[in-house]
Amino acid sequence: MAYDVPVDKLPQDVHDRNKAIESLREELNAIDFYDQRMHVVVDEELKKIIAHNRDEEKEHAAMLIKWLRKNDPVFDKEFDEHDQV
Ligand SMILES: [Fe+2]
């Protein structure tokens, strides 16, 4: 996991947010890769499997965003404000 400062200086809540953010980054990459692959595959059965897998990664990403909102008040406020638009 990426750290910008000495790891032992960080409190546990920062470590936890780091793990959530890193996990979210991985889920978003997976969504993008599956989306690209789904559009180039010719076999219809494989296309459906890849699309299903892509959409499951979206659920995983949403779960992580929900956790980040719960554990970062500023993140939650920003989502709230942008949900209103
Ligand atoms: Fe996932």
PDB file of the backbone (N, CA, C, O) and the ligand in Angstrom, with CONECT records:
HET    LIG  A 101       1
ATOM      1  N   MET A   1       0.842  -1.183   0.000  1.00  0.00           N
ATOM      2  CA  MET A   1       0.000   0.000   0.000  1.00  0.00           C
ATOM      3  C   MET A   1       0.886   1.244   0.000  1.00  0.00           C
ATOM      4  O   MET A   1       1.978   1.234   0.567  1.00  0.00           O
ATOM      5  N   ALA A   2       0.424   2.285  -0.620  1.00  0.00           N
ATOM      6  CA  ALA A   2       1.212   3.495  -0.774  1.00  0.00           C
ATOM      7  C   ALA A   2       1.138   4.362   0.481  1.00  0.00           C
ATOM      8  O   ALA A   2       0.056   4.702   0.959  1.00  0.00           O
ATOM      9  N   TYR A   3       2.295   4.704   0.993  1.00  0.00           N
ATOM     10  CA  TYR A   3       2.379   5.640   2.111  1.00  0.00           C
ATOM     11  C   TYR A   3       3.318   6.764   1.733  1.00  0.00           C
ATOM     12  O   TYR A   3       4.298   6.550   1.019  1.00  0.00           O
ATOM     13  N   ASP A   4       3.020   7.969   2.213  1.00  0.00           N
ATOM     14  CA  ASP A   4       3.823   9.145   1.904  1.00  0.00           C
ATOM     15  C   ASP A   4       4.647   9.582   3.106  1.00  0.00           C
ATOM     16  O   ASP A   4       5.499  10.463   2.988  1.00  0.00           O
ATOM     17  N   VAL A   5       4.402   8.979   4.250  1.00  0.00           N
ATOM     18  CA  VAL A   5       5.090   9.337   5.492  1.00  0.00           C
ATOM     19  C   VAL A   5       5.467   8.039   6.205  1.00  0.00           C
ATOM     20  O   VAL A   5       4.988   6.969   5.829  1.00  0.00           O
ATOM     21  N   PRO A   6       6.330   8.119   7.241  1.00  0.00           N
ATOM     22  CA  PRO A   6       6.654   6.901   7.983  1.00  0.00           C
ATOM     23  C   PRO A   6       5.386   6.247   8.546  1.00  0.00           C
ATOM     24  O   PRO A   6       4.586   6.900   9.216  1.00  0.00           O
ATOM     25  N   VAL A   7       5.220   4.981   8.270  1.00  0.00           N
ATOM     26  CA  VAL A   7       3.991   4.260   8.604  1.00  0.00           C
ATOM     27  C   VAL A   7       3.715   4.275  10.110  1.00  0.00           C
ATOM     28  O   VAL A   7       2.561   4.366  10.528  1.00  0.00           O
ATOM     29  N   ASP A   8       4.761   4.186  10.917  1.00  0.00           N
ATOM     30  CA  ASP A   8       4.561   4.105  12.366  1.00  0.00           C
ATOM     31  C   ASP A   8       4.086   5.417  12.982  1.00  0.00           C
ATOM     32  O   ASP A   8       3.732   5.449  14.161  1.00  0.00           O
ATOM     33  N   LYS A   9       4.073   6.500  12.205  1.00  0.00           N
ATOM     34  CA  LYS A   9       3.589   7.795  12.703  1.00  0.00           C
ATOM     35  C   LYS A   9       2.076   7.950  12.537  1.00  0.00           C
ATOM     36  O   LYS A   9       1.491   8.914  13.030  1.00  0.00           O
ATOM     37  N   LEU A  10       1.454   7.016  11.853  1.00  0.00           N
ATOM     38  CA  LEU A  10       0.043   7.186  11.506  1.00  0.00           C
ATOM     39  C   LEU A  10      -0.880   6.490  12.496  1.00  0.00           C
ATOM     40  O   LEU A  10      -0.594   5.374  12.929  1.00  0.00           O
ATOM     41  N   PRO A  11      -1.987   7.139  12.859  1.00  0.00           N
ATOM     42  CA  PRO A  11      -2.973   6.476  13.718  1.00  0.00           C
ATOM     43  C   PRO A  11      -3.744   5.398  12.942  1.00  0.00           C
ATOM     44  O   PRO A  11      -3.725   5.366  11.711  1.00  0.00           O
ATOM     45  N   GLN A  12      -4.411   4.534  13.679  1.00  0.00           N
ATOM     46  CA  GLN A  12      -5.086   3.393  13.057  1.00  0.00           C
ATOM     47  C   GLN A  12      -6.172   3.812  12.066  1.00  0.00           C
ATOM     48  O   GLN A  12      -6.355   3.164  11.036  1.00  0.00           O
ATOM     49  N   ASP A  13      -6.898   4.902  12.375  1.00  0.00           N
ATOM     50  CA  ASP A  13      -7.974   5.294  11.451  1.00  0.00           C
ATOM     51  C   ASP A  13      -7.414   5.719  10.091  1.00  0.00           C
ATOM     52  O   ASP A  13      -8.067   5.533   9.064  1.00  0.00           O
ATOM     53  N   VAL A  14      -6.212   6.286  10.085  1.00  0.00           N
ATOM     54  CA  VAL A  14      -5.589   6.657   8.802  1.00  0.00           C
ATOM     55  C   VAL A  14      -5.165   5.395   8.042  1.00  0.00           C
ATOM     56  O   VAL A  14      -5.310   5.317   6.822  1.00  0.00           O
ATOM     57  N   HIS A  15      -4.644   4.416   8.774  1.00  0.00           N
ATOM     58  CA  HIS A  15      -4.309   3.132   8.133  1.00  0.00           C
ATOM     59  C   HIS A  15      -5.552   2.503   7.513  1.00  0.00           C
ATOM     60  O   HIS A  15      -5.517   2.023   6.380  1.00  0.00           O
ATOM     61  N   ASP A  16      -6.628   2.510   8.252  1.00  0.00           N
ATOM     62  CA  ASP A  16      -7.860   1.889   7.746  1.00  0.00           C
ATOM     63  C   ASP A  16      -8.365   2.611   6.500  1.00  0.00           C
ATOM     64  O   ASP A  16      -8.769   1.973   5.528  1.00  0.00           O
ATOM     65  N   ARG A  17      -8.340   3.947   6.531  1.00  0.00           N
ATOM     66  CA  ARG A  17      -8.775   4.697   5.340  1.00  0.00           C
ATOM     67  C   ARG A  17      -7.840   4.417   4.163  1.00  0.00           C
ATOM     68  O   ARG A  17      -8.288   4.325   3.020  1.00  0.00           O
ATOM     69  N   ASN A  18      -6.554   4.284   4.439  1.00  0.00           N
ATOM     70  CA  ASN A  18      -5.608   3.951   3.378  1.00  0.00           C
ATOM     71  C   ASN A  18      -5.972   2.615   2.722  1.00  0.00           C
ATOM     72  O   ASN A  18      -5.937   2.484   1.498  1.00  0.00           O
ATOM     73  N   LYS A  19      -6.316   1.643   3.539  1.00  0.00           N
ATOM     74  CA  LYS A  19      -6.690   0.316   2.987  1.00  0.00           C
ATOM     75  C   LYS A  19      -7.975   0.416   2.171  1.00  0.00           C
ATOM     76  O   LYS A  19      -8.106  -0.222   1.126  1.00  0.00           O
ATOM     77  N   ALA A  20      -8.917   1.215   2.652  1.00  0.00           N
ATOM     78  CA  ALA A  20     -10.174   1.377   1.911  1.00  0.00           C
ATOM     79  C   ALA A  20      -9.932   2.078   0.579  1.00  0.00           C
ATOM     80  O   ALA A  20     -10.466   1.665  -0.450  1.00  0.00           O
ATOM     81  N   ILE A  21      -9.128   3.136   0.599  1.00  0.00           N
ATOM     82  CA  ILE A  21      -8.851   3.891  -0.630  1.00  0.00           C
ATOM     83  C   ILE A  21      -8.087   3.025  -1.629  1.00  0.00           C
ATOM     84  O   ILE A  21      -8.391   3.033  -2.822  1.00  0.00           O
ATOM     85  N   GLU A  22      -7.112   2.291  -1.149  1.00  0.00           N
ATOM     86  CA  GLU A  22      -6.356   1.394  -2.034  1.00  0.00           C
ATOM     87  C   GLU A  22      -7.284   0.321  -2.622  1.00  0.00           C
ATOM     88  O   GLU A  22      -7.196  -0.004  -3.806  1.00  0.00           O
ATOM     89  N   SER A  23      -8.153  -0.211  -1.800  1.00  0.00           N
ATOM     90  CA  SER A  23      -9.112  -1.218  -2.282  1.00  0.00           C
ATOM     91  C   SER A  23     -10.052  -0.618  -3.314  1.00  0.00           C
ATOM     92  O   SER A  23     -10.364  -1.257  -4.318  1.00  0.00           O
ATOM     93  N   LEU A  24     -10.505   0.608  -3.071  1.00  0.00           N
ATOM     94  CA  LEU A  24     -11.389   1.278  -4.032  1.00  0.00           C
ATOM     95  C   LEU A  24     -10.667   1.483  -5.357  1.00  0.00           C
ATOM     96  O   LEU A  24     -11.243   1.272  -6.425  1.00  0.00           O
ATOM     97  N   ARG A  25      -9.409   1.895  -5.285  1.00  0.00           N
ATOM     98  CA  ARG A  25      -8.616   2.065  -6.507  1.00  0.00           C
ATOM     99  C   ARG A  25      -8.568   0.752  -7.300  1.00  0.00           C
ATOM    100  O   ARG A  25      -8.703   0.757  -8.524  1.00  0.00           O
ATOM    101  N   GLU A  26      -8.376  -0.356  -6.603  1.00  0.00           N
ATOM    102  CA  GLU A  26      -8.315  -1.669  -7.269  1.00  0.00           C
ATOM    103  C   GLU A  26      -9.661  -2.048  -7.889  1.00  0.00           C
ATOM    104  O   GLU A  26      -9.717  -2.594  -8.991  1.00  0.00           O
ATOM    105  N   GLU A  27     -10.743  -1.751  -7.165  1.00  0.00           N
ATOM    106  CA  GLU A  27     -12.072  -2.061  -7.706  1.00  0.00           C
ATOM    107  C   GLU A  27     -12.346  -1.233  -8.959  1.00  0.00           C
ATOM    108  O   GLU A  27     -12.883  -1.751  -9.938  1.00  0.00           O
ATOM    109  N   LEU A  28     -11.979   0.050  -8.934  1.00  0.00           N
ATOM    110  CA  LEU A  28     -12.209   0.913 -10.103  1.00  0.00           C
ATOM    111  C   LEU A  28     -11.377   0.457 -11.294  1.00  0.00           C
ATOM    112  O   LEU A  28     -11.851   0.478 -12.430  1.00  0.00           O
ATOM    113  N   ASN A  29     -10.152   0.049 -11.042  1.00  0.00           N
ATOM    114  CA  ASN A  29      -9.328  -0.499 -12.133  1.00  0.00           C
ATOM    115  C   ASN A  29      -9.975  -1.744 -12.722  1.00  0.00           C
ATOM    116  O   ASN A  29     -10.016  -1.912 -13.941  1.00  0.00           O
ATOM    117  N   ALA A  30     -10.482  -2.619 -11.854  1.00  0.00           N
ATOM    118  CA  ALA A  30     -11.118  -3.850 -12.326  1.00  0.00           C
ATOM    119  C   ALA A  30     -12.348  -3.528 -13.170  1.00  0.00           C
ATOM    120  O   ALA A  30     -12.569  -4.151 -14.208  1.00  0.00           O
ATOM    121  N   ILE A  31     -13.154  -2.553 -12.727  1.00  0.00           N
ATOM    122  CA  ILE A  31     -14.338  -2.141 -13.499  1.00  0.00           C
ATOM    123  C   ILE A  31     -13.920  -1.680 -14.892  1.00  0.00           C
ATOM    124  O   ILE A  31     -14.527  -2.063 -15.892  1.00  0.00           O
ATOM    125  N   ASP A  32     -12.889  -0.863 -14.946  1.00  0.00           N
ATOM    126  CA  ASP A  32     -12.415  -0.329 -16.227  1.00  0.00           C
ATOM    127  C   ASP A  32     -11.902  -1.454 -17.129  1.00  0.00           C
ATOM    128  O   ASP A  32     -12.224  -1.490 -18.317  1.00  0.00           O
ATOM    129  N   PHE A  33     -11.110  -2.369 -16.573  1.00  0.00           N
ATOM    130  CA  PHE A  33     -10.567  -3.478 -17.374  1.00  0.00           C
ATOM    131  C   PHE A  33     -11.688  -4.370 -17.903  1.00  0.00           C
ATOM    132  O   PHE A  33     -11.714  -4.708 -19.086  1.00  0.00           O
ATOM    133  N   TYR A  34     -12.617  -4.751 -17.015  1.00  0.00           N
ATOM    134  CA  TYR A  34     -13.731  -5.611 -17.451  1.00  0.00           C
ATOM    135  C   TYR A  34     -14.564  -4.904 -18.519  1.00  0.00           C
ATOM    136  O   TYR A  34     -15.008  -5.522 -19.487  1.00  0.00           O
ATOM    137  N   ASP A  35     -14.769  -3.607 -18.328  1.00  0.00           N
ATOM    138  CA  ASP A  35     -15.574  -2.850 -19.295  1.00  0.00           C
ATOM    139  C   ASP A  35     -14.915  -2.858 -20.673  1.00  0.00           C
ATOM    140  O   ASP A  35     -15.577  -3.059 -21.691  1.00  0.00           O
ATOM    141  N   GLN A  36     -13.606  -2.637 -20.689  1.00  0.00           N
ATOM    142  CA  GLN A  36     -12.881  -2.658 -21.964  1.00  0.00           C
ATOM    143  C   GLN A  36     -12.939  -4.044 -22.606  1.00  0.00           C
ATOM    144  O   GLN A  36     -13.195  -4.175 -23.803  1.00  0.00           O
ATOM    145  N   ARG A  37     -12.700  -5.075 -21.796  1.00  0.00           N
ATOM    146  CA  ARG A  37     -12.685  -6.449 -22.323  1.00  0.00           C
ATOM    147  C   ARG A  37     -14.050  -6.845 -22.864  1.00  0.00           C
ATOM    148  O   ARG A  37     -14.156  -7.481 -23.913  1.00  0.00           O
ATOM    149  N   MET A  38     -15.099  -6.460 -22.130  1.00  0.00           N
ATOM    150  CA  MET A  38     -16.445  -6.828 -22.551  1.00  0.00           C
ATOM    151  C   MET A  38     -16.757  -6.290 -23.945  1.00  0.00           C
ATOM    152  O   MET A  38     -17.500  -6.906 -24.709  1.00  0.00           O
ATOM    153  N   HIS A  39     -16.178  -5.132 -24.265  1.00  0.00           N
ATOM    154  CA  HIS A  39     -16.473  -4.522 -25.554  1.00  0.00           C
ATOM    155  C   HIS A  39     -15.661  -5.091 -26.711  1.00  0.00           C
ATOM    156  O   HIS A  39     -15.993  -4.841 -27.870  1.00  0.00           O
ATOM    157  N   VAL A  40     -14.610  -5.847 -26.427  1.00  0.00           N
ATOM    158  CA  VAL A  40     -13.830  -6.421 -27.531  1.00  0.00           C
ATOM    159  C   VAL A  40     -14.068  -7.915 -27.718  1.00  0.00           C
ATOM    160  O   VAL A  40     -13.717  -8.470 -28.759  1.00  0.00           O
ATOM    161  N   VAL A  41     -14.662  -8.574 -26.721  1.00  0.00           N
ATOM    162  CA  VAL A  41     -14.924 -10.004 -26.828  1.00  0.00           C
ATOM    163  C   VAL A  41     -16.051 -10.245 -27.828  1.00  0.00           C
ATOM    164  O   VAL A  41     -17.039  -9.510 -27.857  1.00  0.00           O
ATOM    165  N   VAL A  42     -15.891 -11.271 -28.635  1.00  0.00           N
ATOM    166  CA  VAL A  42     -16.893 -11.570 -29.662  1.00  0.00           C
ATOM    167  C   VAL A  42     -17.917 -12.583 -29.157  1.00  0.00           C
ATOM    168  O   VAL A  42     -19.106 -12.463 -29.449  1.00  0.00           O
ATOM    169  N   ASP A  43     -17.463 -13.571 -28.408  1.00  0.00           N
ATOM    170  CA  ASP A  43     -18.352 -14.621 -27.914  1.00  0.00           C
ATOM    171  C   ASP A  43     -19.383 -14.033 -26.938  1.00  0.00           C
ATOM    172  O   ASP A  43     -19.016 -13.417 -25.938  1.00  0.00           O
ATOM    173  N   GLU A  44     -20.652 -14.226 -27.233  1.00  0.00           N
ATOM    174  CA  GLU A  44     -21.724 -13.599 -26.443  1.00  0.00           C
ATOM    175  C   GLU A  44     -21.780 -14.112 -25.006  1.00  0.00           C
ATOM    176  O   GLU A  44     -22.058 -13.349 -24.081  1.00  0.00           O
ATOM    177  N   GLU A  45     -21.514 -15.409 -24.818  1.00  0.00           N
ATOM    178  CA  GLU A  45     -21.542 -15.966 -23.464  1.00  0.00           C
ATOM    179  C   GLU A  45     -20.428 -15.349 -22.620  1.00  0.00           C
ATOM    180  O   GLU A  45     -20.656 -14.960 -21.475  1.00  0.00           O
ATOM    181  N   LEU A  46     -19.242 -15.261 -23.179  1.00  0.00           N
ATOM    182  CA  LEU A  46     -18.120 -14.654 -22.458  1.00  0.00           C
ATOM    183  C   LEU A  46     -18.379 -13.167 -22.192  1.00  0.00           C
ATOM    184  O   LEU A  46     -18.040 -12.648 -21.129  1.00  0.00           O
ATOM    185  N   LYS A  47     -18.981 -12.499 -23.166  1.00  0.00           N
ATOM    186  CA  LYS A  47     -19.314 -11.081 -23.004  1.00  0.00           C
ATOM    187  C   LYS A  47     -20.234 -10.880 -21.789  1.00  0.00           C
ATOM    188  O   LYS A  47     -20.055  -9.942 -21.012  1.00  0.00           O
ATOM    189  N   LYS A  48     -21.217 -11.775 -21.640  1.00  0.00           N
ATOM    190  CA  LYS A  48     -22.156 -11.674 -20.503  1.00  0.00           C
ATOM    191  C   LYS A  48     -21.445 -11.944 -19.179  1.00  0.00           C
ATOM    192  O   LYS A  48     -21.715 -11.268 -18.187  1.00  0.00           O
ATOM    193  N   ILE A  49     -20.546 -12.916 -19.151  1.00  0.00           N
ATOM    194  CA  ILE A  49     -19.799 -13.226 -17.924  1.00  0.00           C
ATOM    195  C   ILE A  49     -18.950 -12.020 -17.518  1.00  0.00           C
ATOM    196  O   ILE A  49     -18.931 -11.629 -16.352  1.00  0.00           O
ATOM    197  N   ILE A  50     -18.260 -11.446 -18.479  1.00  0.00           N
ATOM    198  CA  ILE A  50     -17.382 -10.311 -18.164  1.00  0.00           C
ATOM    199  C   ILE A  50     -18.209  -9.105 -17.715  1.00  0.00           C
ATOM    200  O   ILE A  50     -17.809  -8.380 -16.804  1.00  0.00           O
ATOM    201  N   ALA A  51     -19.343  -8.896 -18.343  1.00  0.00           N
ATOM    202  CA  ALA A  51     -20.222  -7.783 -17.935  1.00  0.00           C
ATOM    203  C   ALA A  51     -20.735  -8.007 -16.515  1.00  0.00           C
ATOM    204  O   ALA A  51     -20.804  -7.073 -15.716  1.00  0.00           O
ATOM    205  N   HIS A  52     -21.093  -9.244 -16.211  1.00  0.00           N
ATOM    206  CA  HIS A  52     -21.544  -9.580 -14.848  1.00  0.00           C
ATOM    207  C   HIS A  52     -20.429  -9.308 -13.844  1.00  0.00           C
ATOM    208  O   HIS A  52     -20.661  -8.696 -12.801  1.00  0.00           O
ATOM    209  N   ASN A  53     -19.225  -9.761 -14.159  1.00  0.00           N
ATOM    210  CA  ASN A  53     -18.087  -9.537 -13.254  1.00  0.00           C
ATOM    211  C   ASN A  53     -17.827  -8.042 -13.072  1.00  0.00           C
ATOM    212  O   ASN A  53     -17.563  -7.586 -11.959  1.00  0.00           O
ATOM    213  N   ARG A  54     -17.900  -7.288 -14.154  1.00  0.00           N
ATOM    214  CA  ARG A  54     -17.712  -5.832 -14.073  1.00  0.00           C
ATOM    215  C   ARG A  54     -18.721  -5.209 -13.117  1.00  0.00           C
ATOM    216  O   ARG A  54     -18.374  -4.362 -12.294  1.00  0.00           O
ATOM    217  N   ASP A  55     -19.968  -5.638 -13.235  1.00  0.00           N
ATOM    218  CA  ASP A  55     -21.005  -5.035 -12.399  1.00  0.00           C
ATOM    219  C   ASP A  55     -20.884  -5.466 -10.937  1.00  0.00           C
ATOM    220  O   ASP A  55     -21.264  -4.714 -10.040  1.00  0.00           O
ATOM    221  N   GLU A  56     -20.362  -6.659 -10.691  1.00  0.00           N
ATOM    222  CA  GLU A  56     -20.108  -7.049  -9.295  1.00  0.00           C
ATOM    223  C   GLU A  56     -19.025  -6.169  -8.680  1.00  0.00           C
ATOM    224  O   GLU A  56     -19.094  -5.829  -7.499  1.00  0.00           O
ATOM    225  N   GLU A  57     -18.025  -5.799  -9.480  1.00  0.00           N
ATOM    226  CA  GLU A  57     -16.979  -4.897  -8.975  1.00  0.00           C
ATOM    227  C   GLU A  57     -17.570  -3.528  -8.625  1.00  0.00           C
ATOM    228  O   GLU A  57     -17.081  -2.853  -7.719  1.00  0.00           O
ATOM    229  N   LYS A  58     -18.613  -3.123  -9.338  1.00  0.00           N
ATOM    230  CA  LYS A  58     -19.276  -1.855  -9.007  1.00  0.00           C
ATOM    231  C   LYS A  58     -19.912  -1.937  -7.627  1.00  0.00           C
ATOM    232  O   LYS A  58     -19.890  -0.962  -6.876  1.00  0.00           O
ATOM    233  N   GLU A  59     -20.481  -3.096  -7.286  1.00  0.00           N
ATOM    234  CA  GLU A  59     -21.033  -3.269  -5.937  1.00  0.00           C
ATOM    235  C   GLU A  59     -19.915  -3.150  -4.903  1.00  0.00           C
ATOM    236  O   GLU A  59     -20.081  -2.502  -3.870  1.00  0.00           O
ATOM    237  N   HIS A  60     -18.788  -3.772  -5.187  1.00  0.00           N
ATOM    238  CA  HIS A  60     -17.663  -3.707  -4.242  1.00  0.00           C
ATOM    239  C   HIS A  60     -17.193  -2.260  -4.069  1.00  0.00           C
ATOM    240  O   HIS A  60     -16.915  -1.817  -2.955  1.00  0.00           O
ATOM    241  N   ALA A  61     -17.111  -1.538  -5.178  1.00  0.00           N
ATOM    242  CA  ALA A  61     -16.691  -0.131  -5.102  1.00  0.00           C
ATOM    243  C   ALA A  61     -17.697   0.685  -4.283  1.00  0.00           C
ATOM    244  O   ALA A  61     -17.308   1.521  -3.467  1.00  0.00           O
ATOM    245  N   ALA A  62     -18.980   0.439  -4.503  1.00  0.00           N
ATOM    246  CA  ALA A  62     -20.014   1.175  -3.761  1.00  0.00           C
ATOM    247  C   ALA A  62     -19.922   0.888  -2.265  1.00  0.00           C
ATOM    248  O   ALA A  62     -20.108   1.789  -1.447  1.00  0.00           O
ATOM    249  N   MET A  63     -19.635  -0.360  -1.906  1.00  0.00           N
ATOM    250  CA  MET A  63     -19.491  -0.710  -0.488  1.00  0.00           C
ATOM    251  C   MET A  63     -18.326   0.050   0.144  1.00  0.00           C
ATOM    252  O   MET A  63     -18.422   0.506   1.284  1.00  0.00           O
ATOM    253  N   LEU A  64     -17.237   0.184  -0.592  1.00  0.00           N
ATOM    254  CA  LEU A  64     -16.076   0.907  -0.073  1.00  0.00           C
ATOM    255  C   LEU A  64     -16.367   2.407   0.042  1.00  0.00           C
ATOM    256  O   LEU A  64     -15.968   3.047   1.015  1.00  0.00           O
ATOM    257  N   ILE A  65     -17.056   2.957  -0.947  1.00  0.00           N
ATOM    258  CA  ILE A  65     -17.418   4.376  -0.879  1.00  0.00           C
ATOM    259  C   ILE A  65     -18.329   4.615   0.325  1.00  0.00           C
ATOM    260  O   ILE A  65     -18.177   5.604   1.043  1.00  0.00           O
ATOM    261  N   LYS A  66     -19.273   3.702   0.536  1.00  0.00           N
ATOM    262  CA  LYS A  66     -20.157   3.828   1.697  1.00  0.00           C
ATOM    263  C   LYS A  66     -19.347   3.825   2.991  1.00  0.00           C
ATOM    264  O   LYS A  66     -19.610   4.615   3.897  1.00  0.00           O
ATOM    265  N   TRP A  67     -18.366   2.937   3.071  1.00  0.00           N
ATOM    266  CA  TRP A  67     -17.520   2.881   4.270  1.00  0.00           C
ATOM    267  C   TRP A  67     -16.730   4.180   4.430  1.00  0.00           C
ATOM    268  O   TRP A  67     -16.622   4.708   5.537  1.00  0.00           O
ATOM    269  N   LEU A  68     -16.179   4.696   3.332  1.00  0.00           N
ATOM    270  CA  LEU A  68     -15.414   5.945   3.402  1.00  0.00           C
ATOM    271  C   LEU A  68     -16.305   7.100   3.854  1.00  0.00           C
ATOM    272  O   LEU A  68     -15.878   7.949   4.636  1.00  0.00           O
ATOM    273  N   ARG A  69     -17.534   7.130   3.363  1.00  0.00           N
ATOM    274  CA  ARG A  69     -18.460   8.190   3.800  1.00  0.00           C
ATOM    275  C   ARG A  69     -18.700   8.108   5.299  1.00  0.00           C
ATOM    276  O   ARG A  69     -18.756   9.128   5.985  1.00  0.00           O
ATOM    277  N   LYS A  70     -18.840   6.901   5.796  1.00  0.00           N
ATOM    278  CA  LYS A  70     -19.113   6.703   7.222  1.00  0.00           C
ATOM    279  C   LYS A  70     -17.911   7.051   8.088  1.00  0.00           C
ATOM    280  O   LYS A  70     -18.065   7.419   9.252  1.00  0.00           O
ATOM    281  N   ASN A  71     -16.733   6.936   7.527  1.00  0.00           N
ATOM    282  CA  ASN A  71     -15.507   7.115   8.315  1.00  0.00           C
ATOM    283  C   ASN A  71     -14.712   8.358   7.956  1.00  0.00           C
ATOM    284  O   ASN A  71     -13.575   8.527   8.397  1.00  0.00           O
ATOM    285  N   ASP A  72     -15.315   9.230   7.152  1.00  0.00           N
ATOM    286  CA  ASP A  72     -14.679  10.499   6.783  1.00  0.00           C
ATOM    287  C   ASP A  72     -15.794  11.533   6.593  1.00  0.00           C
ATOM    288  O   ASP A  72     -16.431  11.569   5.540  1.00  0.00           O
ATOM    289  N   PRO A  73     -16.033  12.375   7.609  1.00  0.00           N
ATOM    290  CA  PRO A  73     -17.153  13.320   7.557  1.00  0.00           C
ATOM    291  C   PRO A  73     -17.101  14.278   6.366  1.00  0.00           C
ATOM    292  O   PRO A  73     -18.147  14.654   5.836  1.00  0.00           O
ATOM    293  N   VAL A  74     -15.922  14.672   5.946  1.00  0.00           N
ATOM    294  CA  VAL A  74     -15.823  15.593   4.810  1.00  0.00           C
ATOM    295  C   VAL A  74     -16.230  14.882   3.523  1.00  0.00           C
ATOM    296  O   VAL A  74     -16.939  15.447   2.690  1.00  0.00           O
ATOM    297  N   PHE A  75     -15.784  13.657   3.370  1.00  0.00           N
ATOM    298  CA  PHE A  75     -16.184  12.849   2.209  1.00  0.00           C
ATOM    299  C   PHE A  75     -17.712  12.731   2.173  1.00  0.00           C
ATOM    300  O   PHE A  75     -18.337  12.901   1.126  1.00  0.00           O
ATOM    301  N   ASP A  76     -18.293  12.438   3.331  1.00  0.00           N
ATOM    302  CA  ASP A  76     -19.745  12.284   3.422  1.00  0.00           C
ATOM    303  C   ASP A  76     -20.455  13.576   3.034  1.00  0.00           C
ATOM    304  O   ASP A  76     -21.434  13.553   2.288  1.00  0.00           O
ATOM    305  N   LYS A  77     -19.959  14.703   3.542  1.00  0.00           N
ATOM    306  CA  LYS A  77     -20.558  16.007   3.226  1.00  0.00           C
ATOM    307  C   LYS A  77     -20.491  16.291   1.719  1.00  0.00           C
ATOM    308  O   LYS A  77     -21.454  16.777   1.126  1.00  0.00           O
ATOM    309  N   GLU A  78     -19.352  15.986   1.117  1.00  0.00           N
ATOM    310  CA  GLU A  78     -19.196  16.241  -0.329  1.00  0.00           C
ATOM    311  C   GLU A  78     -20.161  15.384  -1.139  1.00  0.00           C
ATOM    312  O   GLU A  78     -20.757  15.871  -2.099  1.00  0.00           O
ATOM    313  N   PHE A  79     -20.325  14.113  -0.766  1.00  0.00           N
ATOM    314  CA  PHE A  79     -21.282  13.266  -1.478  1.00  0.00           C
ATOM    315  C   PHE A  79     -22.697  13.790  -1.300  1.00  0.00           C
ATOM    316  O   PHE A  79     -23.482  13.822  -2.248  1.00  0.00           O
ATOM    317  N   ASP A  80     -23.017  14.201  -0.078  1.00  0.00           N
ATOM    318  CA  ASP A  80     -24.347  14.752   0.207  1.00  0.00           C
ATOM    319  C   ASP A  80     -24.630  15.952  -0.688  1.00  0.00           C
ATOM    320  O   ASP A  80     -25.691  16.042  -1.305  1.00  0.00           O
ATOM    321  N   GLU A  81     -23.675  16.866  -0.752  1.00  0.00           N
ATOM    322  CA  GLU A  81     -23.864  18.077  -1.556  1.00  0.00           C
ATOM    323  C   GLU A  81     -24.017  17.757  -3.039  1.00  0.00           C
ATOM    324  O   GLU A  81     -24.829  18.372  -3.731  1.00  0.00           O
ATOM    325  N   HIS A  82     -23.244  16.805  -3.521  1.00  0.00           N
ATOM    326  CA  HIS A  82     -23.292  16.499  -4.949  1.00  0.00           C
ATOM    327  C   HIS A  82     -24.460  15.584  -5.312  1.00  0.00           C
ATOM    328  O   HIS A  82     -24.841  15.499  -6.479  1.00  0.00           O
ATOM    329  N   ASP A  83     -25.034  14.893  -4.312  1.00  0.00           N
ATOM    330  CA  ASP A  83     -26.235  14.101  -4.551  1.00  0.00           C
ATOM    331  C   ASP A  83     -27.425  15.006  -4.803  1.00  0.00           C
ATOM    332  O   ASP A  83     -28.388  14.596  -5.450  1.00  0.00           O
ATOM    333  N   GLN A  84     -27.372  16.241  -4.296  1.00  0.00           N
ATOM    334  CA  GLN A  84     -28.487  17.177  -4.418  1.00  0.00           C
ATOM    335  C   GLN A  84     -28.629  17.687  -5.853  1.00  0.00           C
ATOM    336  O   GLN A  84     -29.722  18.084  -6.258  1.00  0.00           O
ATOM    337  N   VAL A  85     -27.555  17.682  -6.616  1.00  0.00           N
ATOM    338  CA  VAL A  85     -27.570  18.263  -7.970  1.00  0.00           C
ATOM    339  C   VAL A  85     -28.380  17.408  -8.920  1.00  0.00           C
ATOM    340  O   VAL A  85     -28.503  17.742 -10.099  1.00  0.00           O
TER     341      VAL A  85
HETATM  342 FE   LIG A 101     -14.024  -6.677  -6.260  1.00  0.00          FE2+
END
